[in-house]
Amino acid sequence: MNNYFAPMEGLTGYIYRNAHNAFFNDNNIDKYFSPFIAVNQFQKFKTREINDILPENNQGLVLIPQLLTNNAKDFINASRRIHKLGYNEINFNLGCPSGTVVSKNKGSGFLSKKEELDAFLDEIFSESITKISIKTRIGKDQPEEFYELIEIFNKYPMEELIIHPRIQKDFYKNKPNLKIFREALSLSKNPICYNGDIFTIKEYKEFLADFPSVDTIMLGRGLLANPGMINNITNNIKLEKGLLKDFHDRIYDEYKKVIPGDTNVLFKMKELWFHMIPVFSDNEKHAKKIKKSNSLYDYEAAVLSLFREQDILEK
């Protein structure tokens, strides 16, 4: 199996990736994907964006930078800059369901502009100097849109097509449309990767039992909750509380070095705990303490209490 770590804005930047690679990867995550870089005609990356993909900030792991745009020339110019950093694959975002992104006909909003999308893909594949993979939803408003989209996708030699089988309007609600995904496996001329709602080891194994031909899975929220999930599946190494504490401490210490202001550090850590807290037993009161902490001292006390008093759940 090939296992990918999904890009998650504000969460899976280089500090998190490096910590995860150091503590939990053990060569089981084949590719990490960067949170999207929103490129524009000014051909400039934000400092935060360029820092996130600098090779020196991503040593020892395979990173695929992701771009968000609906302008082919902007994509091409950005891909050339990224290629100069040593990257040979770029991922194109057709999956983001955010309203601010969709309103600009970007991310999954671009899926409703099929003629424009076709022209865009024709231009970027004609000019490509790197491999191009695509992460997509199955449509903007209706699942049936996918049948037209796959005809467009099949025109182009993608490295792979990563499918999150929801429509934009679903955001992250409802269930992934596995009927459409199953059809995609037979319809696509490009290699397929599955992404969506695999939160536990049990769900991972059940998915593979239902889709034995799938050899690539992208995990996001499930890996944030249990960063050792793939290690458990592949090597039968269960998530250990001490290792998770060391992982947390490294991320926390690195954020304190690069993020100005205690409030901003707390915001980042609380965002991570939103996903990670369910892996602990009897976590409700501890989650509240972490959420309500207004100082680093209070936060550290709340986290220490959680690790001291609760156990890791097996899922």
C-alpha positions as CSV (number, residue, x, y, z in Angstrom):
1,M,0.0,0.0,0.0
2,N,1.0,3.6,-0.6
3,N,-0.1,5.9,2.2
4,Y,-0.2,9.7,1.8
5,F,-0.7,12.4,4.4
6,A,-3.3,14.9,3.2
7,P,-2.7,18.7,3.2
8,M,-4.6,20.4,5.9
9,E,-4.4,24.2,6.0
10,G,-3.0,25.5,9.3
11,L,-2.2,22.1,10.6
12,T,0.2,20.0,8.5
13,G,2.9,22.6,7.8
14,Y,6.6,21.7,7.9
15,I,6.9,21.8,11.7
16,Y,4.1,19.2,12.0
17,R,5.4,17.1,9.1
18,N,9.0,17.0,10.5
19,A,7.7,15.9,13.9
20,H,5.5,13.2,12.4
21,N,8.2,12.0,10.1
22,A,10.6,11.8,13.1
23,F,8.3,10.0,15.5
24,F,5.8,8.0,13.5
25,N,6.7,7.6,9.8
26,D,9.1,4.6,9.8
27,N,8.9,4.8,6.0
28,N,5.2,4.2,6.0
29,I,4.1,7.6,4.7
30,D,5.1,7.6,1.0
31,K,4.2,11.3,0.4
32,Y,3.3,14.3,2.4
33,F,1.3,17.1,0.6
34,S,1.7,20.7,1.5
35,P,-1.3,22.9,2.4
36,F,-2.2,24.8,-0.8
37,I,-0.3,27.8,-2.1
38,A,-2.7,30.3,-3.6
39,V,-0.7,31.6,-6.6
40,N,-1.5,34.8,-8.5
41,Q,-0.3,37.0,-11.3
42,F,2.2,38.7,-9.1
43,Q,4.3,35.5,-9.1
44,K,5.3,35.9,-5.5
45,F,4.9,33.4,-2.7
46,K,4.2,34.5,0.8
47,T,7.1,34.1,3.2
48,R,5.1,31.5,5.2
49,E,4.3,29.6,2.0
50,I,7.9,29.5,0.7
51,N,9.2,28.5,4.1
52,D,6.8,25.6,4.2
53,I,8.2,24.0,1.0
54,L,11.9,24.9,1.3
55,P,13.9,21.7,0.9
56,E,15.9,22.5,4.0
57,N,12.6,22.5,6.0
58,N,11.5,19.1,4.7
59,Q,14.6,16.9,4.8
60,G,14.1,13.2,5.0
61,L,10.6,13.1,3.7
62,V,8.8,13.2,0.3
63,L,6.9,16.4,0.0
64,I,4.5,17.3,-2.9
65,P,3.7,21.0,-3.1
66,Q,0.1,21.8,-3.8
67,L,-1.1,24.8,-5.9
68,L,-4.5,26.6,-5.9
69,T,-5.5,28.7,-8.9
70,N,-7.7,28.8,-11.9
71,N,-5.2,30.7,-14.1
72,A,-3.0,28.4,-16.2
73,K,-0.2,30.9,-16.6
74,D,0.0,31.5,-12.9
75,F,0.2,27.7,-12.3
76,I,2.9,27.3,-14.9
77,N,5.0,30.2,-13.5
78,A,4.6,28.9,-10.0
79,S,5.5,25.4,-11.0
80,R,8.7,26.6,-12.6
81,R,9.7,28.3,-9.4
82,I,8.9,25.2,-7.4
83,H,10.8,23.0,-9.9
84,K,13.9,25.1,-9.3
85,L,13.7,24.1,-5.6
86,G,14.1,20.5,-6.7
87,Y,10.5,19.3,-6.8
88,N,9.5,17.0,-9.6
89,E,5.7,16.7,-8.8
90,I,3.1,19.3,-8.2
91,N,-0.4,18.7,-6.9
92,F,-3.3,20.8,-8.2
93,N,-6.2,21.5,-5.8
94,L,-9.7,20.9,-7.1
95,G,-11.0,19.9,-3.7
96,C,-11.1,22.8,-1.3
97,P,-14.8,23.5,-0.4
98,S,-14.2,26.8,1.4
99,G,-16.8,29.4,0.5
100,T,-14.1,32.1,0.0
101,V,-12.2,29.8,-2.4
102,V,-15.3,28.5,-4.3
103,S,-16.7,32.0,-4.8
104,K,-13.6,32.8,-6.9
105,N,-14.2,29.6,-9.0
106,K,-11.1,27.9,-7.4
107,G,-10.7,24.7,-5.6
108,S,-13.9,22.6,-5.9
109,G,-15.6,25.7,-7.3
110,F,-13.6,25.3,-10.5
111,L,-15.4,21.9,-11.1
112,S,-18.5,23.7,-12.2
113,K,-16.6,25.5,-15.0
114,K,-15.9,22.5,-17.1
115,E,-14.9,24.2,-20.4
116,E,-12.6,26.5,-18.5
117,L,-11.2,23.6,-16.5
118,D,-10.5,21.6,-19.7
119,A,-8.7,24.6,-21.3
120,F,-6.7,25.1,-18.0
121,L,-5.6,21.5,-17.9
122,D,-4.7,21.5,-21.6
123,E,-2.4,24.4,-21.1
124,I,-0.7,23.3,-17.9
125,F,-0.1,19.8,-19.2
126,S,1.2,21.1,-22.5
127,E,3.7,23.3,-20.6
128,S,4.4,21.1,-17.7
129,I,8.0,20.6,-16.5
130,T,7.0,18.5,-13.5
131,K,4.6,15.6,-13.0
132,I,1.1,16.8,-12.1
133,S,-1.3,15.1,-9.8
134,I,-4.8,16.3,-9.0
135,K,-6.8,16.2,-5.8
136,T,-10.5,16.6,-6.6
137,R,-14.0,16.3,-5.4
138,I,-16.6,14.6,-7.6
139,G,-18.5,17.8,-8.4
140,K,-19.8,21.1,-7.1
141,D,-23.5,20.6,-6.8
142,Q,-24.4,17.0,-7.8
143,P,-22.4,13.7,-7.7
144,E,-23.4,13.0,-11.3
145,E,-21.1,15.9,-12.4
146,F,-18.3,13.4,-12.0
147,Y,-19.1,11.6,-15.3
148,E,-18.3,14.7,-17.3
149,L,-15.3,15.5,-15.2
150,I,-13.7,12.1,-15.6
151,E,-13.9,12.5,-19.4
152,I,-11.9,15.7,-19.0
153,F,-9.4,14.2,-16.6
154,N,-8.9,11.2,-18.9
155,K,-7.5,13.5,-21.6
156,Y,-4.4,14.3,-19.5
157,P,-1.5,12.1,-18.3
158,M,-1.7,12.7,-14.6
159,E,0.7,11.2,-12.1
160,E,-2.5,10.3,-10.2
161,L,-6.0,11.4,-9.5
162,I,-6.8,11.7,-5.8
163,I,-10.5,11.5,-5.3
164,H,-12.4,12.7,-2.3
165,P,-15.9,11.5,-3.2
166,R,-18.0,14.3,-1.9
167,I,-19.4,17.3,-3.7
168,Q,-18.4,20.9,-2.7
169,K,-21.8,21.5,-1.0
170,D,-21.2,18.5,1.3
171,F,-18.1,20.2,2.8
172,Y,-17.2,17.4,5.3
173,K,-20.8,16.3,6.1
174,N,-22.7,13.3,4.7
175,K,-20.9,10.2,3.7
176,P,-18.4,9.8,0.9
177,N,-20.1,8.6,-2.2
178,L,-18.4,5.2,-2.6
179,K,-20.7,4.3,-5.5
180,I,-19.2,7.1,-7.6
181,F,-15.7,6.2,-6.4
182,R,-16.2,2.6,-7.4
183,E,-17.2,3.7,-10.9
184,A,-14.2,6.0,-11.0
185,L,-11.9,3.0,-10.6
186,S,-13.1,1.5,-13.9
187,L,-13.6,4.8,-15.7
188,S,-10.3,6.5,-15.0
189,K,-7.3,6.2,-17.3
190,N,-5.1,7.6,-14.6
191,P,-4.0,5.9,-11.3
192,I,-6.5,6.5,-8.5
193,C,-5.9,7.4,-4.9
194,Y,-8.7,7.4,-2.4
195,N,-9.3,10.1,0.2
196,G,-12.1,10.6,2.7
197,D,-13.4,9.6,6.2
198,I,-10.9,6.9,7.2
199,F,-10.5,7.8,10.9
200,T,-9.7,4.4,12.5
201,I,-7.7,1.3,11.8
202,K,-10.9,-0.6,11.5
203,E,-12.2,1.7,8.9
204,Y,-8.9,1.5,7.0
205,K,-9.1,-2.3,6.9
206,E,-12.8,-2.3,6.0
207,F,-12.2,0.0,3.1
208,L,-9.4,-2.2,1.7
209,A,-11.7,-5.2,2.0
210,D,-14.4,-3.4,0.0
211,F,-11.9,-2.0,-2.6
212,P,-9.1,-4.6,-2.9
213,S,-7.8,-3.0,-6.1
214,V,-7.0,0.3,-4.5
215,D,-3.3,0.5,-3.7
216,T,-3.1,4.2,-2.6
217,I,-4.9,6.0,0.3
218,M,-4.6,9.5,1.5
219,L,-5.4,10.1,5.1
220,G,-6.0,13.5,6.8
221,R,-8.1,13.9,9.9
222,G,-7.6,10.2,10.8
223,L,-3.8,10.7,11.0
224,L,-4.2,13.9,12.9
225,A,-6.2,12.0,15.5
226,N,-3.8,9.1,15.6
227,P,-0.5,10.0,14.1
228,G,0.7,6.4,14.6
229,M,-2.2,4.8,12.7
230,I,-0.2,3.6,9.7
231,N,2.6,2.3,12.0
232,N,-0.1,0.2,13.8
233,I,-1.5,-1.1,10.5
234,T,1.8,-1.9,8.9
235,N,4.0,-2.9,11.8
236,N,1.5,-3.7,14.5
237,I,3.0,-0.9,16.6
238,K,0.4,0.6,18.9
239,L,0.3,4.3,19.7
240,E,2.2,4.8,23.0
241,K,1.2,7.7,25.3
242,G,4.9,8.5,26.0
243,L,5.7,8.8,22.3
244,L,2.7,10.9,21.6
245,K,3.7,13.2,24.5
246,D,7.2,13.6,23.0
247,F,5.6,14.3,19.6
248,H,3.4,16.9,21.1
249,D,6.3,18.5,22.9
250,R,8.4,18.8,19.8
251,I,5.6,20.5,17.9
252,Y,4.8,22.8,20.8
253,D,8.5,23.8,21.3
254,E,9.0,24.5,17.6
255,Y,5.9,26.6,17.4
256,K,7.1,28.7,20.3
257,K,10.3,29.4,18.4
258,V,8.7,30.6,15.2
259,I,5.3,32.0,16.1
260,P,5.2,35.4,17.7
261,G,2.9,35.7,20.8
262,D,1.7,33.2,23.3
263,T,-1.9,33.6,22.1
264,N,-1.0,32.6,18.5
265,V,0.9,29.5,19.8
266,L,-2.1,28.5,21.9
267,F,-4.4,28.9,18.9
268,K,-2.2,26.5,16.8
269,M,-2.0,23.9,19.6
270,K,-5.8,24.1,20.3
271,E,-6.5,23.5,16.6
272,L,-4.3,20.4,16.7
273,W,-6.0,19.1,19.9
274,F,-9.4,19.5,18.3
275,H,-8.4,16.5,16.1
276,M,-6.2,14.7,18.6
277,I,-8.2,14.7,21.8
278,P,-10.6,11.8,20.8
279,V,-7.8,9.3,21.0
280,F,-7.8,9.7,24.8
281,S,-10.2,8.0,27.2
282,D,-12.6,10.2,29.3
283,N,-11.3,13.3,27.5
284,E,-14.2,15.7,27.8
285,K,-13.1,17.7,30.9
286,H,-9.5,17.7,29.7
287,A,-10.6,19.0,26.3
288,K,-12.4,21.9,28.0
289,K,-9.3,22.8,30.1
290,I,-7.1,22.9,27.0
291,K,-9.7,24.9,25.1
292,K,-10.1,27.4,28.0
293,S,-6.4,27.9,28.7
294,N,-5.3,31.5,28.3
295,S,-1.6,31.2,29.1
296,L,1.1,28.8,28.2
297,Y,1.3,27.8,31.9
298,D,-2.4,26.9,32.0
299,Y,-2.1,25.0,28.7
300,E,0.9,23.0,29.8
301,A,-0.8,22.1,33.1
302,A,-3.9,20.9,31.2
303,V,-1.9,18.8,28.7
304,L,0.2,17.3,31.5
305,S,-3.0,16.4,33.4
306,L,-4.4,14.7,30.3
307,F,-1.4,12.6,29.7
308,R,-1.0,11.7,33.3
309,E,-4.6,10.7,34.0
310,Q,-6.0,9.2,30.7
311,D,-5.1,6.3,28.4
312,I,-4.9,5.9,24.6
313,L,-8.0,4.3,23.2
314,E,-7.7,1.5,20.7
315,K,-9.7,2.1,17.5
